Amino acid sequence: MPVDPLRVAVVCSSNQNRSMEAHNILSKRGFDVRSFGTGTHVKLPGPAPDKPNIYDFKTTYEQMYNDLVRKDKDLYTQNGILHMLERNKRIKMRPERFQSCKDQFDLVVTCEERVYDQVLEDLNSREQETFQPVHVINVDIQDNHEEATLGAFLICELCQCIQHTDDMENEIDELLQEFEEKSHRPFLHTVCFY
């Protein structure tokens, strides 16, 4: 097992639900983890499907929470958004955009194929400097509270297995195949270089 913990990034679209639930669980398990979104704005459900709440990535979770309490405390309590924002603000101040982060990770786990494509596009457009490999893995997770929790435990189990491999580069494909069979979910995997 490597001496250093795996440096993990978990990425969804708005850095609210799926990536934050995984961030929460991975940090409790001792991983060096950060979470991100890839969208141009942060979107949260609104009073109707065509009326989302849209925020800038600079908006803190606290500000979003206060804004939604002011708009309709009952609605956002009932649909779980306020509870989610309470969890988020215990973890970090505000959502972060993956494309704005220049830190290096061993593993980037995305929560939907569109986000996976955006992460690959960003990593492949960067100037290669260290040629350190980064494994980008997609695990499709529906964007609801229950699936985010189940997905977070799956991501955590995957990270623990990768952490315990003797040779990540040579064992990861076989490991992902086992996870696909066990979870009945397809995984996408690409190696990029910093």
Backbone as CSV, one residue per row, in Angstrom:
resi,resn,N_x,N_y,N_z,CA_x,CA_y,CA_z,C_x,C_y,C_z
1,MET,0.845,-1.199,0.000,0.000,0.000,0.000,0.881,1.251,0.000
2,PRO,0.508,2.259,-0.835,1.303,3.487,-0.837,1.292,4.144,0.543
3,VAL,2.413,4.793,0.872,2.524,5.449,2.171,1.581,6.648,2.234
4,ASP,1.545,7.420,1.145,0.687,8.605,1.107,-0.738,8.206,0.750
5,PRO,-1.714,8.886,1.360,-3.084,8.594,0.941,-3.294,9.055,-0.495
6,LEU,-4.188,8.380,-1.164,-4.548,8.732,-2.526,-5.080,10.158,-2.550
7,ARG,-4.607,10.974,-3.484,-5.159,12.324,-3.654,-6.330,12.214,-4.633
8,VAL,-7.524,12.467,-4.120,-8.742,12.215,-4.889,-9.517,13.511,-5.111
9,ALA,-10.029,13.672,-6.328,-10.983,14.739,-6.624,-12.284,14.065,-7.040
10,VAL,-13.404,14.547,-6.502,-14.713,14.037,-6.897,-15.444,15.184,-7.572
11,VAL,-15.989,14.919,-8.757,-16.526,16.002,-9.569,-17.942,15.687,-10.066
12,CYS,-18.852,16.631,-9.833,-20.179,16.560,-10.456,-20.392,17.897,-11.168
13,SER,-21.607,18.240,-11.487,-21.827,19.452,-12.261,-21.750,20.737,-11.425
14,SER,-22.412,20.729,-10.254,-22.507,21.970,-9.470,-21.785,21.931,-8.127
15,ASN,-21.091,20.827,-7.796,-20.386,20.692,-6.518,-21.350,20.905,-5.345
16,GLN,-22.504,20.225,-5.441,-23.530,20.368,-4.419,-23.897,19.032,-3.775
17,ASN,-24.359,18.089,-4.585,-24.970,16.881,-4.044,-24.032,15.679,-4.118
18,ARG,-23.809,15.156,-5.330,-23.053,13.909,-5.489,-21.587,14.056,-5.078
19,SER,-20.929,15.095,-5.571,-19.508,15.259,-5.232,-19.320,15.582,-3.756
20,MET,-20.250,16.325,-3.177,-20.113,16.701,-1.759,-20.405,15.523,-0.832
21,GLU,-21.343,14.668,-1.204,-21.620,13.484,-0.383,-20.393,12.565,-0.395
22,ALA,-19.797,12.379,-1.577,-18.583,11.555,-1.676,-17.423,12.217,-0.926
23,HIS,-17.294,13.547,-1.045,-16.248,14.298,-0.326,-16.381,14.039,1.174
24,ASN,-17.604,14.129,1.675,-17.899,13.930,3.087,-17.461,12.531,3.551
25,ILE,-17.869,11.510,2.822,-17.559,10.128,3.221,-16.070,9.825,3.074
26,LEU,-15.464,10.264,1.976,-14.030,10.009,1.772,-13.177,10.710,2.832
27,SER,-13.544,11.940,3.196,-12.741,12.648,4.207,-12.860,11.954,5.566
28,LYS,-14.048,11.421,5.867,-14.213,10.681,7.127,-13.393,9.391,7.142
29,ARG,-13.066,8.863,5.949,-12.263,7.638,5.846,-10.761,7.939,5.704
30,GLY,-10.404,9.216,5.853,-8.986,9.585,5.861,-8.357,9.873,4.514
31,PHE,-9.158,9.994,3.473,-8.590,10.305,2.162,-8.279,11.791,2.038
32,ASP,-7.267,12.108,1.236,-6.929,13.472,0.870,-7.860,13.803,-0.301
33,VAL,-8.992,14.431,-0.010,-10.032,14.589,-1.022,-10.465,16.040,-1.177
34,ARG,-10.801,16.395,-2.411,-11.427,17.684,-2.716,-12.570,17.411,-3.677
35,SER,-13.510,18.336,-3.735,-14.644,18.149,-4.627,-14.841,19.395,-5.487
36,PHE,-15.442,19.160,-6.657,-15.569,20.228,-7.640,-16.845,20.069,-8.456
37,GLY,-17.157,21.128,-9.198,-18.175,21.093,-10.235,-17.527,21.509,-11.541
38,THR,-18.178,21.209,-12.658,-17.635,21.604,-13.961,-18.537,22.592,-14.684
39,GLY,-19.710,22.867,-14.124,-20.657,23.753,-14.801,-20.173,25.184,-14.841
40,THR,-20.857,26.002,-15.636,-20.512,27.427,-15.681,-21.134,28.152,-14.492
41,HIS,-22.259,27.605,-13.987,-22.915,28.138,-12.803,-23.335,26.986,-11.907
42,VAL,-23.664,27.305,-10.685,-24.189,26.334,-9.733,-25.710,26.369,-9.838
43,LYS,-26.309,25.210,-10.073,-27.773,25.149,-10.180,-28.326,24.282,-9.065
44,LEU,-29.357,24.805,-8.416,-30.103,24.049,-7.406,-31.569,24.028,-7.821
45,PRO,-32.282,22.954,-7.471,-33.702,22.896,-7.831,-34.454,24.117,-7.304
46,GLY,-35.416,24.552,-8.095,-36.248,25.685,-7.705,-37.686,25.249,-7.490
47,PRO,-38.611,26.206,-7.512,-40.017,25.884,-7.279,-40.636,25.053,-8.406
48,ALA,-40.014,25.062,-9.590,-40.479,24.255,-10.726,-39.249,23.801,-11.520
49,PRO,-39.383,22.683,-12.279,-38.221,22.181,-13.036,-37.588,23.217,-13.964
50,ASP,-38.399,24.124,-14.509,-37.861,25.145,-15.423,-37.465,26.437,-14.705
51,LYS,-37.464,26.399,-13.349,-37.089,27.593,-12.574,-36.037,27.246,-11.523
52,PRO,-34.834,26.813,-11.957,-33.807,26.480,-10.963,-33.258,27.742,-10.291
53,ASN,-32.646,27.557,-9.164,-31.902,28.631,-8.504,-30.488,28.569,-9.060
54,ILE,-30.014,29.673,-9.596,-28.694,29.694,-10.237,-27.788,30.654,-9.489
55,TYR,-26.591,30.159,-9.160,-25.615,30.952,-8.405,-24.262,30.907,-9.117
56,ASP,-23.456,31.892,-8.819,-22.072,31.924,-9.269,-21.257,30.989,-8.368
57,PHE,-20.167,30.435,-8.871,-19.314,29.566,-8.047,-18.686,30.309,-6.868
58,LYS,-18.681,31.650,-6.902,-18.113,32.422,-5.784,-19.079,32.520,-4.608
59,THR,-20.340,32.148,-4.827,-21.366,32.220,-3.777,-21.110,31.134,-2.743
60,THR,-21.099,31.507,-1.468,-20.844,30.502,-0.422,-22.101,29.655,-0.198
61,TYR,-21.888,28.480,0.384,-23.028,27.626,0.725,-23.944,28.336,1.727
62,GLU,-23.350,29.107,2.613,-24.111,29.874,3.606,-25.033,30.886,2.911
63,GLN,-24.502,31.596,1.913,-25.308,32.579,1.179,-26.459,31.905,0.438
64,MET,-26.173,30.731,-0.167,-27.234,29.993,-0.871,-28.314,29.568,0.122
65,TYR,-27.869,29.060,1.259,-28.786,28.608,2.306,-29.713,29.759,2.728
66,ASN,-29.128,30.891,3.041,-29.910,32.054,3.486,-30.867,32.546,2.397
67,ASP,-30.413,32.514,1.149,-31.255,32.941,0.029,-32.479,32.023,-0.098
68,LEU,-32.267,30.717,0.015,-33.380,29.776,-0.133,-34.335,29.828,1.062
69,VAL,-33.806,30.057,2.262,-34.672,30.215,3.439,-35.581,31.431,3.229
70,ARG,-35.001,32.492,2.703,-35.764,33.720,2.442,-36.832,33.479,1.365
71,LYS,-36.493,32.698,0.330,-37.430,32.463,-0.783,-38.592,31.552,-0.379
72,ASP,-38.296,30.405,0.256,-39.365,29.454,0.612,-38.793,28.367,1.519
73,LYS,-38.715,28.679,2.802,-38.088,27.757,3.754,-38.760,26.381,3.753
74,ASP,-40.088,26.344,3.697,-40.800,25.061,3.730,-40.447,24.180,2.534
75,LEU,-40.486,24.759,1.339,-40.177,23.999,0.120,-38.767,23.410,0.182
76,TYR,-37.792,24.246,0.533,-36.391,23.804,0.495,-36.004,22.934,1.690
77,THR,-36.835,22.949,2.730,-36.655,22.006,3.832,-37.215,20.648,3.394
78,GLN,-38.407,20.700,2.810,-39.106,19.480,2.387,-38.326,18.716,1.314
79,ASN,-37.733,19.419,0.349,-37.016,18.709,-0.721,-35.556,18.397,-0.377
80,GLY,-35.137,18.725,0.850,-33.806,18.328,1.317,-32.665,19.255,0.935
81,ILE,-32.946,20.317,0.219,-31.874,21.214,-0.243,-31.205,21.936,0.931
82,LEU,-31.980,22.389,1.906,-31.378,23.085,3.058,-30.502,22.139,3.869
83,HIS,-30.953,20.909,4.037,-30.153,19.904,4.756,-28.826,19.657,4.015
84,MET,-28.917,19.545,2.685,-27.724,19.334,1.869,-26.753,20.506,2.017
85,LEU,-27.275,21.733,1.987,-26.419,22.916,2.121,-25.792,23.000,3.513
86,GLU,-26.520,22.554,4.537,-25.942,22.508,5.887,-24.737,21.578,5.912
87,ARG,-24.884,20.394,5.299,-23.755,19.459,5.210,-22.599,20.104,4.445
88,ASN,-22.907,20.710,3.313,-21.860,21.301,2.470,-21.045,22.354,3.213
89,LYS,-21.736,23.223,3.968,-20.991,24.302,4.630,-20.158,23.792,5.798
90,ARG,-20.447,22.589,6.291,-19.571,21.979,7.311,-18.274,21.464,6.673
91,ILE,-18.315,21.188,5.372,-17.156,20.617,4.675,-16.241,21.701,4.122
92,LYS,-16.832,22.717,3.485,-16.034,23.813,2.920,-16.916,25.037,2.702
93,MET,-16.295,26.160,2.396,-17.014,27.444,2.283,-17.964,27.532,1.092
94,ARG,-17.452,27.119,-0.080,-18.202,27.363,-1.327,-17.877,26.278,-2.343
95,PRO,-18.726,26.168,-3.363,-18.401,25.228,-4.439,-17.155,25.685,-5.189
96,GLU,-16.457,24.728,-5.775,-15.255,25.050,-6.558,-15.410,24.470,-7.951
97,ARG,-14.826,25.145,-8.912,-14.881,24.696,-10.299,-13.600,23.924,-10.620
98,PHE,-13.751,22.731,-11.185,-12.594,21.891,-11.499,-11.621,22.607,-12.437
99,GLN,-12.166,23.297,-13.422,-11.325,23.958,-14.423,-10.463,25.073,-13.825
100,SER,-10.797,25.540,-12.628,-10.024,26.609,-11.979,-8.949,26.073,-11.038
101,CYS,-8.921,24.759,-10.810,-7.972,24.159,-9.863,-6.753,23.636,-10.609
102,LYS,-5.587,24.021,-10.150,-4.363,23.553,-10.807,-3.627,22.513,-9.960
103,ASP,-4.241,22.060,-8.864,-3.632,21.008,-8.040,-3.637,19.688,-8.800
104,GLN,-2.749,18.786,-8.399,-2.661,17.489,-9.059,-3.250,16.406,-8.164
105,PHE,-3.924,15.447,-8.801,-4.574,14.347,-8.100,-4.100,13.024,-8.685
106,ASP,-4.228,11.965,-7.894,-3.942,10.617,-8.401,-5.162,10.068,-9.126
107,LEU,-6.328,10.492,-8.635,-7.582,9.933,-9.113,-8.628,11.037,-9.161
108,VAL,-9.335,11.138,-10.287,-10.467,12.055,-10.411,-11.684,11.186,-10.716
109,VAL,-12.679,11.243,-9.832,-13.898,10.454,-10.023,-15.028,11.410,-10.384
110,THR,-15.640,11.174,-11.547,-16.770,11.997,-11.974,-18.068,11.216,-11.763
111,CYS,-19.173,11.949,-11.692,-20.460,11.336,-11.338,-21.448,11.242,-12.489
112,GLU,-21.049,11.698,-13.666,-21.881,11.509,-14.861,-21.002,11.707,-16.088
113,GLU,-21.432,11.091,-17.201,-20.596,11.061,-18.401,-20.293,12.455,-18.950
114,ARG,-21.252,13.357,-18.905,-21.025,14.730,-19.404,-19.913,15.416,-18.611
115,VAL,-19.905,15.214,-17.304,-18.877,15.800,-16.432,-17.518,15.144,-16.724
116,TYR,-17.530,13.833,-16.930,-16.314,13.083,-17.300,-15.702,13.704,-18.563
117,ASP,-16.544,13.941,-19.573,-16.054,14.542,-20.821,-15.465,15.927,-20.581
118,GLN,-16.106,16.722,-19.712,-15.608,18.073,-19.415,-14.266,18.020,-18.677
119,VAL,-14.108,17.061,-17.772,-12.843,16.912,-17.039,-11.736,16.495,-18.006
120,LEU,-12.029,15.527,-18.878,-11.019,15.086,-19.853,-10.630,16.222,-20.787
121,GLU,-11.608,16.978,-21.236,-11.338,18.112,-22.125,-10.413,19.116,-21.430
122,ASP,-10.698,19.399,-20.157,-9.873,20.348,-19.411,-8.455,19.806,-19.213
123,LEU,-8.344,18.564,-18.753,-7.008,17.991,-18.497,-6.189,17.895,-19.787
124,ASN,-6.835,17.531,-20.887,-6.112,17.382,-22.154,-5.738,18.718,-22.789
125,SER,-6.381,19.808,-22.354,-6.049,21.124,-22.906,-4.913,21.792,-22.129
126,ARG,-4.560,21.232,-20.976,-3.502,21.818,-20.155,-2.118,21.458,-20.717
127,GLU,-1.179,22.323,-20.460,0.222,22.057,-20.826,0.740,20.948,-19.915
128,GLN,1.295,19.881,-20.512,1.843,18.805,-19.684,3.192,19.241,-19.124
129,GLU,3.334,19.099,-17.787,4.559,19.560,-17.135,5.285,18.431,-16.428
130,THR,4.587,17.716,-15.547,5.251,16.686,-14.727,5.091,15.291,-15.318
131,PHE,4.152,15.130,-16.224,3.818,13.829,-16.827,3.396,12.796,-15.785
132,GLN,2.948,13.293,-14.628,2.401,12.398,-13.608,1.029,11.933,-14.097
133,PRO,0.764,10.625,-14.040,-0.544,10.142,-14.499,-1.650,10.490,-13.511
134,VAL,-2.832,10.728,-14.051,-4.035,10.891,-13.235,-5.099,10.007,-13.878
135,HIS,-5.700,9.149,-13.064,-6.748,8.259,-13.554,-8.086,8.968,-13.395
136,VAL,-8.815,9.067,-14.493,-10.141,9.687,-14.469,-11.157,8.556,-14.654
137,ILE,-12.034,8.420,-13.664,-13.012,7.335,-13.670,-14.403,7.939,-13.532
138,ASN,-15.324,7.488,-14.379,-16.713,7.942,-14.255,-17.580,6.842,-13.666
139,VAL,-18.370,7.226,-12.673,-19.382,6.362,-12.076,-20.699,7.112,-12.226
140,ASP,-21.610,6.621,-13.047,-22.881,7.323,-13.229,-23.718,7.245,-11.967
141,ILE,-24.076,8.409,-11.443,-24.884,8.501,-10.224,-26.013,9.490,-10.495
142,GLN,-27.256,9.060,-10.301,-28.387,9.970,-10.479,-28.278,11.098,-9.454
143,ASP,-28.727,12.273,-9.862,-28.605,13.448,-9.001,-29.805,13.575,-8.060
144,ASN,-29.878,12.655,-7.093,-30.857,12.783,-6.013,-30.167,12.350,-4.722
145,HIS,-30.753,12.657,-3.588,-30.072,12.439,-2.303,-29.758,10.964,-2.043
146,GLU,-30.710,10.084,-2.334,-30.505,8.659,-2.062,-29.388,8.076,-2.927
147,GLU,-29.439,8.375,-4.232,-28.408,7.868,-5.141,-27.030,8.470,-4.821
148,ALA,-27.021,9.734,-4.398,-25.753,10.384,-4.032,-25.103,9.647,-2.865
149,THR,-25.915,9.220,-1.900,-25.384,8.487,-0.743,-24.861,7.121,-1.170
150,LEU,-25.655,6.388,-1.945,-25.215,5.066,-2.426,-23.956,5.207,-3.287
151,GLY,-23.960,6.205,-4.163,-22.808,6.442,-5.040,-21.560,6.803,-4.258
152,ALA,-21.727,7.572,-3.187,-20.587,7.980,-2.364,-19.928,6.766,-1.708
153,PHE,-20.737,5.825,-1.228,-20.172,4.614,-0.622,-19.468,3.751,-1.669
154,LEU,-20.029,3.712,-2.883,-19.391,2.963,-3.972,-18.043,3.603,-4.331
155,ILE,-18.018,4.936,-4.433,-16.771,5.657,-4.736,-15.746,5.415,-3.625
156,CYS,-16.200,5.440,-2.380,-15.304,5.212,-1.248,-14.708,3.806,-1.300
157,GLU,-15.552,2.823,-1.569,-15.068,1.442,-1.659,-14.050,1.300,-2.795
158,LEU,-14.343,1.946,-3.934,-13.432,1.926,-5.073,-12.085,2.555,-4.693
159,CYS,-12.125,3.711,-4.029,-10.889,4.395,-3.616,-10.097,3.543,-2.626
160,GLN,-10.794,2.887,-1.704,-10.103,2.019,-0.746,-9.406,0.861,-1.462
161,CYS,-10.082,0.268,-2.440,-9.466,-0.838,-3.197,-8.250,-0.354,-3.983
162,ILE,-8.383,0.817,-4.616,-7.251,1.364,-5.378,-6.096,1.694,-4.432
163,GLN,-6.419,2.249,-3.269,-5.402,2.596,-2.268,-4.593,1.363,-1.857
164,HIS,-5.262,0.204,-1.811,-4.607,-1.015,-1.341,-3.949,-1.839,-2.445
165,THR,-3.982,-1.360,-3.698,-3.303,-2.117,-4.758,-1.799,-1.922,-4.624
166,ASP,-1.069,-2.912,-5.033,0.401,-2.811,-5.035,0.875,-2.009,-6.233
167,ASP,0.155,-2.111,-7.338,0.561,-1.473,-8.581,-0.683,-0.928,-9.292
168,MET,-1.069,0.275,-8.924,-2.300,0.867,-9.447,-2.343,0.853,-10.969
169,GLU,-1.247,1.201,-11.598,-1.227,1.308,-13.059,-1.598,-0.015,-13.734
170,ASN,-1.140,-1.117,-13.174,-1.390,-2.417,-13.807,-2.621,-3.145,-13.277
171,GLU,-3.127,-2.732,-12.127,-4.245,-3.455,-11.532,-5.591,-2.750,-11.682
172,ILE,-5.585,-1.489,-12.104,-6.822,-0.704,-12.068,-7.888,-1.214,-13.037
173,ASP,-7.491,-1.663,-14.233,-8.498,-2.128,-15.197,-9.256,-3.341,-14.679
174,GLU,-8.523,-4.272,-14.105,-9.149,-5.476,-13.550,-10.069,-5.104,-12.373
175,LEU,-9.596,-4.196,-11.552,-10.372,-3.737,-10.403,-11.687,-3.096,-10.855
176,LEU,-11.619,-2.248,-11.886,-12.820,-1.586,-12.390,-13.802,-2.595,-12.983
177,GLN,-13.267,-3.621,-13.621,-14.131,-4.663,-14.191,-14.891,-5.388,-13.064
178,GLU,-14.197,-5.671,-11.974,-14.851,-6.308,-10.818,-15.945,-5.402,-10.255
179,PHE,-15.671,-4.097,-10.180,-16.655,-3.151,-9.645,-17.869,-3.034,-10.564
180,GLU,-17.639,-3.082,-11.885,-18.762,-3.035,-12.823,-19.686,-4.223,-12.604
181,GLU,-19.100,-5.411,-12.475,-19.904,-6.623,-12.282,-20.654,-6.574,-10.957
182,LYS,-19.969,-6.128,-9.920,-20.559,-6.100,-8.582,-21.667,-5.049,-8.460
183,SER,-21.454,-3.861,-9.038,-22.402,-2.751,-8.871,-23.439,-2.672,-9.984
184,HIS,-23.236,-3.442,-11.057,-24.116,-3.401,-12.233,-24.193,-1.992,-12.823
185,ARG,-23.063,-1.285,-12.766,-22.959,0.052,-13.361,-21.752,0.047,-14.298
186,PRO,-21.862,0.731,-15.433,-20.680,0.852,-16.298,-19.724,1.912,-15.744
187,PHE,-18.444,1.656,-15.853,-17.422,2.621,-15.441,-16.649,3.042,-16.682
188,LEU,-16.328,4.310,-16.782,-15.440,4.788,-17.844,-14.101,5.091,-17.179
189,HIS,-13.016,4.877,-17.924,-11.689,5.089,-17.339,-10.725,5.582,-18.415
190,THR,-10.015,6.647,-18.107,-8.987,7.202,-18.983,-7.816,7.661,-18.136
191,VAL,-6.627,7.546,-18.668,-5.449,8.070,-17.991,-5.031,9.351,-18.710
192,CYS,-4.847,10.421,-17.960,-4.321,11.679,-18.493,-2.998,11.950,-17.771
193,PHE,-2.291,12.976,-18.215,-0.995,13.300,-17.609,-0.913,14.788,-17.322
194,TYR,-0.343,15.104,-16.152,-0.166,16.515,-15.782,1.090,17.083,-16.426
